[in-house]
């Protein structure tokens, strides 16, 4: 199995878990914050998708789906168009509200398709290419892709946990 195939498999698992986390939830469930200052499921899925969109687009020299697909207009969050949620305050987290699970999964699926296209184009030597010199050591494409994969899996796990909290509170 080639490294790109492992990455494709890993990113596919994110997509499965995103769909499982939001499926069947109404806007109240998606936007519920289990405690003051906590992240909602909607924010977690939006954020992990924004990070994947931003980082993969940057690493491969692509445009962000958030902008090209006009998802920033569909979400209508009142945040800067390049905002990924990194370092959001509780007030900024509260701005990320959605009307449906389909909005979240639609955006995630569009980002996932762009990610898969980029991953399918990889040759093994590409993973060694430096994509960010702001770190010591500089970040390779392989490290960046694994970093995004790890971050996204952590956030989708948090979203699944929030889903459980929301559902048990409603029971």
LUMTORTOR-564584 format. One record per residue (C-alpha): chain; z negated, y, x; residue in three letters; residue number from 1. Coordinates in nm, 4 decimals. Each point is the difference from the previous one (the first is absolute). Layout:
BEGIN
DOZA   kette         pz         py         px   rest    nr
DOZA       A          Z          Y          X    Ala   NUM
...
//
This chain:
BEGIN
DOZA   kette         pz         py         px   rest    nr
DOZA       A     0.0000     0.0000     0.0000    Unk     1
DOZA       A     0.0928     0.3428     0.1345    Unk     2
DOZA       A    -0.2441     0.2908     0.0145    Unk     3
DOZA       A     0.2014     0.1906    -0.2606    Unk     4
DOZA       A    -0.0319    -0.2950    -0.2387    Unk     5
DOZA       A    -0.3774     0.0029     0.0438    Unk     6
DOZA       A    -0.0056     0.3730    -0.0728    Unk     7
DOZA       A     0.2204    -0.0464    -0.3070    Unk     8
DOZA       A    -0.2394    -0.2694    -0.1247    Unk     9
DOZA       A    -0.3017     0.2243     0.0611    Unk    10
DOZA       A     0.1496     0.3003    -0.1773    Unk    11
DOZA       A     0.0992    -0.2301    -0.2876    Unk    12
DOZA       A    -0.3650    -0.0890    -0.0449    Unk    13
DOZA       A    -0.0875     0.3670    -0.0368    Unk    14
DOZA       A     0.2523     0.0288    -0.2822    Unk    15
DOZA       A    -0.1446    -0.3051    -0.1776    Unk    16
DOZA       A    -0.3528     0.1373     0.0260    Unk    17
DOZA       A     0.0992     0.3499    -0.1155    Unk    18
DOZA       A     0.1512    -0.1480    -0.3157    Unk    19
DOZA       A    -0.3047    -0.2233    -0.0569    Unk    20
DOZA       A    -0.2397     0.2927     0.0438    Unk    21
DOZA       A     0.1622     0.2273    -0.2592    Unk    22
DOZA       A     0.1507    -0.2465    -0.2483    Unk    23
DOZA       A    -0.1213     0.0477    -0.3548    Unk    24
DOZA       A    -0.2227     0.2997     0.0678    Unk    25
DOZA       A     0.0233     0.3071    -0.2212    Unk    26
DOZA       A    -0.0203     0.3543     0.1391    Unk    27
DOZA       A    -0.3788     0.0075    -0.0443    Unk    28
DOZA       A    -0.0377    -0.3119     0.2129    Unk    29
DOZA       A     0.2467     0.1164     0.2621    Unk    30
DOZA       A    -0.1627     0.3403     0.0375    Unk    31
DOZA       A    -0.3664    -0.1037    -0.0290    Unk    32
DOZA       A    -0.2186     0.0800     0.2969    Unk    33
DOZA       A    -0.2875    -0.2473     0.0194    Unk    34
DOZA       A    -0.2367     0.2651     0.1414    Unk    35
DOZA       A     0.0014     0.3698     0.0778    Unk    36
DOZA       A     0.2156     0.0535     0.3054    Unk    37
DOZA       A     0.1479    -0.3515    -0.0144    Unk    38
DOZA       A     0.3723    -0.0714     0.0055    Unk    39
DOZA       A     0.1779    -0.1114    -0.3148    Unk    40
DOZA       A     0.2338    -0.2959    -0.0063    Unk    41
DOZA       A     0.2867     0.2453    -0.0617    Unk    42
DOZA       A    -0.0916     0.2012     0.3093    Unk    43
DOZA       A    -0.0311    -0.3117     0.2169    Unk    44
DOZA       A     0.3423    -0.1350    -0.1001    Unk    45
DOZA       A     0.1625     0.3443     0.0208    Unk    46
DOZA       A    -0.1523     0.0574     0.3436    Unk    47
DOZA       A     0.0963    -0.3366     0.1478    Unk    48
DOZA       A     0.3530     0.0512    -0.1286    Unk    49
DOZA       A     0.0193     0.3537     0.1384    Unk    50
DOZA       A    -0.1194    -0.1195     0.3419    Unk    51
DOZA       A     0.2544    -0.2828     0.0072    Unk    52
DOZA       A     0.2758     0.2350    -0.1161    Unk    53
DOZA       A    -0.0909     0.2695     0.2547    Unk    54
DOZA       A    -0.0565    -0.2250     0.3004    Unk    55
DOZA       A     0.2926    -0.2381    -0.0496    Unk    56
DOZA       A     0.2412     0.2849    -0.0714    Unk    57
DOZA       A    -0.1167     0.1836     0.3118    Unk    58
DOZA       A     0.0185    -0.3099     0.2220    Unk    59
DOZA       A     0.3542    -0.0842    -0.1110    Unk    60
DOZA       A     0.1366     0.3549    -0.0347    Unk    61
DOZA       A     0.0321    -0.0287    -0.3782    Unk    62
DOZA       A    -0.0739     0.2429    -0.2807    Unk    63
DOZA       A    -0.3140    -0.0618    -0.2016    Unk    64
DOZA       A     0.0587    -0.1664    -0.3378    Unk    65
DOZA       A    -0.2680     0.2364    -0.1394    Unk    66
DOZA       A     0.2454     0.2858     0.0482    Unk    67
DOZA       A     0.3445    -0.1615    -0.0316    Unk    68
DOZA       A    -0.0963    -0.1882    -0.3150    Unk    69
DOZA       A    -0.1757     0.3090    -0.1351    Unk    70
DOZA       A    -0.3211    -0.1976    -0.0455    Unk    71
DOZA       A    -0.1941     0.3134     0.0919    Unk    72
DOZA       A     0.1396     0.1581    -0.3173    Unk    73
DOZA       A    -0.0635    -0.3096    -0.2133    Unk    74
DOZA       A    -0.3634    -0.0132     0.1084    Unk    75
DOZA       A    -0.0465     0.3778    -0.0360    Unk    76
DOZA       A    -0.3257     0.0029     0.1955    Unk    77
DOZA       A    -0.0069     0.3611     0.1116    Unk    78
DOZA       A    -0.0405    -0.1084     0.3633    Unk    79
DOZA       A     0.2265     0.0954     0.2915    Unk    80
DOZA       A     0.3126    -0.2174    -0.0021    Unk    81
DOZA       A    -0.0797    -0.1572     0.3395    Unk    82
DOZA       A    -0.3646    -0.0797    -0.0883    Unk    83
DOZA       A    -0.0900    -0.3653     0.0573    Unk    84
DOZA       A    -0.3632     0.0217    -0.1077    Unk    85
DOZA       A    -0.1356    -0.0261     0.3534    Unk    86
DOZA       A    -0.3328     0.1847     0.0157    Unk    87
DOZA       A    -0.0036     0.0846    -0.3703    Unk    88
DOZA       A    -0.3132     0.1573    -0.1384    Unk    89
DOZA       A    -0.1425    -0.1312    -0.3296    Unk    90
DOZA       A     0.1680     0.2951    -0.1760    Unk    91
DOZA       A     0.3390    -0.0947     0.1444    Unk    92
DOZA       A    -0.0535    -0.3663    -0.0914    Unk    93
DOZA       A    -0.0661     0.1152    -0.3568    Unk    94
DOZA       A     0.3469     0.1633    -0.0116    Unk    95
DOZA       A     0.1692    -0.3382     0.0392    Unk    96
DOZA       A     0.0248    -0.1162    -0.3601    Unk    97
DOZA       A     0.2705    -0.2147    -0.1563    Unk    98
DOZA       A     0.1139    -0.0712    -0.3534    Unk    99
DOZA       A     0.1036    -0.3600     0.0620    Unk   100
DOZA       A    -0.0106    -0.2943     0.2371    Unk   101
DOZA       A     0.3792     0.0079    -0.0011    Unk   102
DOZA       A     0.0006     0.3362     0.1755    Unk   103
DOZA       A    -0.2048    -0.1457     0.2859    Unk   104
DOZA       A     0.1950    -0.3248     0.0247    Unk   105
DOZA       A     0.3333     0.1790    -0.0361    Unk   106
DOZA       A    -0.0746     0.2217     0.2976    Unk   107
DOZA       A    -0.1477    -0.2887     0.2004    Unk   108
DOZA       A     0.3016    -0.2215    -0.0709    Unk   109
DOZA       A     0.2411     0.2731     0.1100    Unk   110
DOZA       A    -0.1931     0.0462     0.3265    Unk   111
DOZA       A    -0.0165    -0.3773     0.0436    Unk   112
DOZA       A     0.3798    -0.0282    -0.0286    Unk   113
DOZA       A     0.0483     0.2688     0.2649    Unk   114
DOZA       A    -0.2558    -0.1737     0.2221    Unk   115
DOZA       A     0.1754    -0.3358    -0.0378    Unk   116
DOZA       A     0.3350     0.1558     0.0875    Unk   117
DOZA       A    -0.1505     0.1482     0.3148    Unk   118
DOZA       A    -0.1731    -0.3250     0.0954    Unk   119
DOZA       A     0.3154    -0.2070    -0.0513    Unk   120
DOZA       A     0.1804     0.2232     0.2501    Unk   121
DOZA       A    -0.2506    -0.0757     0.2783    Unk   122
DOZA       A     0.0763    -0.1737     0.3245    Unk   123
DOZA       A    -0.2938    -0.1295     0.2059    Unk   124
DOZA       A     0.0480     0.2702     0.2651    Unk   125
DOZA       A    -0.0315     0.2720    -0.2683    Unk   126
DOZA       A    -0.3688    -0.0803    -0.0437    Unk   127
DOZA       A    -0.0682     0.1340     0.3500    Unk   128
DOZA       A     0.1539     0.3416    -0.0729    Unk   129
DOZA       A    -0.2501     0.2876     0.0211    Unk   130
DOZA       A    -0.0287     0.1770    -0.3362    Unk   131
DOZA       A    -0.3021     0.2233     0.0622    Unk   132
DOZA       A    -0.0973     0.1536     0.3330    Unk   133
DOZA       A    -0.3045     0.1779    -0.1440    Unk   134
DOZA       A    -0.2233    -0.2957     0.0884    Unk   135
DOZA       A    -0.1085    -0.1574     0.3256    Unk   136
DOZA       A     0.1576    -0.2426     0.0367    Unk   137
DOZA       A     0.3057     0.1126    -0.1955    Unk   138
DOZA       A     0.0619    -0.1896    -0.3247    Unk   139
DOZA       A     0.2823    -0.2521    -0.0115    Unk   140
DOZA       A     0.1978    -0.0788    -0.3134    Unk   141
DOZA       A    -0.1633    -0.3437    -0.0118    Unk   142
DOZA       A    -0.3496     0.1488     0.0161    Unk   143
DOZA       A     0.0850     0.2598    -0.2649    Unk   144
DOZA       A     0.1365    -0.2630    -0.2396    Unk   145
DOZA       A    -0.3084    -0.2192     0.0441    Unk   146
DOZA       A    -0.2253     0.3051    -0.0420    Unk   147
DOZA       A     0.1650     0.0921    -0.3315    Unk   148
DOZA       A    -0.0145    -0.3619    -0.1140    Unk   149
DOZA       A    -0.3720    -0.0176     0.0806    Unk   150
DOZA       A    -0.0798     0.3344    -0.1636    Unk   151
DOZA       A     0.1947    -0.0874    -0.3138    Unk   152
DOZA       A    -0.1663    -0.3401    -0.0350    Unk   153
DOZA       A    -0.3432     0.1607     0.0336    Unk   154
DOZA       A     0.0805     0.2589    -0.2662    Unk   155
DOZA       A     0.1506    -0.2490    -0.2421    Unk   156
DOZA       A    -0.3119    -0.2145     0.0439    Unk   157
DOZA       A    -0.2084     0.3054    -0.0864    Unk   158
DOZA       A     0.2219     0.0566    -0.3049    Unk   159
DOZA       A    -0.0597    -0.3582    -0.1139    Unk   160
DOZA       A    -0.3744     0.0558     0.0387    Unk   161
DOZA       A     0.0142     0.3234    -0.2022    Unk   162
DOZA       A     0.1972    -0.1890    -0.2660    Unk   163
DOZA       A    -0.2837    -0.2509    -0.0245    Unk   164
DOZA       A    -0.2590     0.2772    -0.0283    Unk   165
DOZA       A     0.2003     0.1773    -0.2705    Unk   166
DOZA       A     0.0557    -0.3191    -0.1971    Unk   167
DOZA       A    -0.3644    -0.1092     0.0195    Unk   168
DOZA       A    -0.1164     0.3462    -0.1116    Unk   169
DOZA       A     0.2310    -0.0223    -0.3021    Unk   170
DOZA       A    -0.1217    -0.3466    -0.0988    Unk   171
//
